[in-house]
Amino acid sequence: MEQPILSVTDLRVSFRQDNKWKEVVHGISYEVFAGRTLGLVGESGSGKSVSSLAVMRLLNERQSRIHAAFIKLQGEEIGGLVEKDMRHTRGKRISMIFQEPMTSLNPVYKCGFQVAEMIHQHEKISKSNARKRVIELFRQVMLPRPEAIYNSYPHELSGGQKQRVMIAMAIACKPQILIADEPTTALDVTVQLEILRLLRKLQAETGMGIIFITHDLGVIAEIADDVAVMHNGEILEQGTVDQILNHPQHPYTQGLLACRPPVDVRLKRLPVVKEFLDGAWKGGKAQILDELQISKEEKKRHLDALYSKEPLLEVKGLKTWYPLRKGVFGRVYDHVKAVDDVNLELYEGETLGLVGESGCGKTTLGRTILHLAEPTAGSIRFDGTDVTQLQGEALRRYRKQVQIVFQDPYSSLNPRITIGEAIAEPLRVHGIETDRRKCRNIVCDLLEQVGLQTSYYERYPHEFSGGQRQRICIARALAVNPRLMICDESVSALDVSIQAQVLNLLNRLKAERNLTYVFISHDLSVVRFMSDRILVMHNGKPVELNDADLLFEAPQNTYTKKLIDALPGHRSQFF
């Protein structure tokens, strides 16, 4: 019988909290085989990354304790190695790709130097030979212009390119085990697919075993051979990818699969993991479809009522260009055409999805609609008024009606003020309510509307999870009773389970307040669930605008087809 490359048995990890030790990983065991990928799946806080860092011995030894029956790499026990021997093992025999490449790469050193440094750590090699090896690695991971990237700093590369540099660094010494910790979470679906294919290609060439950590079972469908599902520091279910995705046994696994927005049916709301753990969906897919699926007749009635009104927002010939300057006198020699001749109409109560890869102009279009970016040409009419001409108090009144929810909720909130004060701030700025007691009552009501406790008023942003912080940002946007909300990648960084809760919340608030949304995302499955129509953008230009279901079922543009085909696991959905 084939022996595993890596075998982990009864791994336990504890952290020191308030001078006490708290166990966060509870005796997990797994095996990784040559040429196979083990998908480690679960929500944030489930113990996926901590357990892998424990195997790599990268946890702070003063603040953590690691216990294991054994951790064997190619039959050799490595759990008890002294740090000097572990440094030789780490990077050469077992390597790791971290989640955020920008924070993993040193911003003051060139990319080539950083990868060469890894090789020098483990091998006696000349600088010229190391340089040749790095450039060959860059070719292997399919980086364009490898010689130029060797001499580039991290900030000069795109997110996908930085991730490829990290992969090149991780495989530089030909490890037997590669741990990939959420390496595609923040990437566009097309770049994500390229990274997944690249890892598969490298695995086929080298025979290495891979541990792929993610919260998204759709990604697991593309990359994994075997799967272990983690929750609260335990492995709840293990098996082949077919067993876990097509015949899940544990309610938690079923919930993770079901809370991903389906691509072939339209639901009133998404099931959430807690409902599966509470036994609400024992009937599985059939029960969910029976209770939540929207019929074609229901959808037609909704759209007929929607488009019988006058448009709330009209965008005509909109261009937002940024000048490129050079020379002593700053002569303009070209323009970055971030938004280039966009035309659209948005109806009250409608959700318009904006999709496309990073750099396609989605966010710039949203910011231009809000008048945070100055348009170069064209008109934006909101409720009959051309907002491009507004200034001063008139512009302030317009922005009260149009709010935005940004991608990163943590950077959107001031860490020095309580979340209650953050939500109350727009009430005071717009003169809606200045009395502190009445203001507090409004904020508490908003907290309840977004599913948070009123007792959270005095807490600070760092005391909340990512999903809770996004709810706080939504509450702040709702404080001024807007008519239109622009959601800019507002769920892209969230676990699929938390994402489902936030999407359900947005739809509930839309129905209760008759809101209109512009929903920006690179994830077509999320956009389809949320949207009535979808606008696909590429290089600043609109390439396709259609009913959300029709666009998915019969895309007319090759770029749209490319986005749909790149959607991870879109052929292996729960539904």
Order of alpha helices (4+ residues) and beta strands (2+ residues): beta-beta-beta-alpha-beta-beta-beta-alpha-beta-alpha-alpha-alpha-alpha-alpha-beta-alpha-beta-alpha-beta-beta-alpha-alpha-alpha-alpha-alpha-beta-beta-beta-alpha-beta-beta-alpha-beta-alpha-alpha-alpha-alpha-beta-alpha-beta-alpha-beta-beta-alpha-alpha
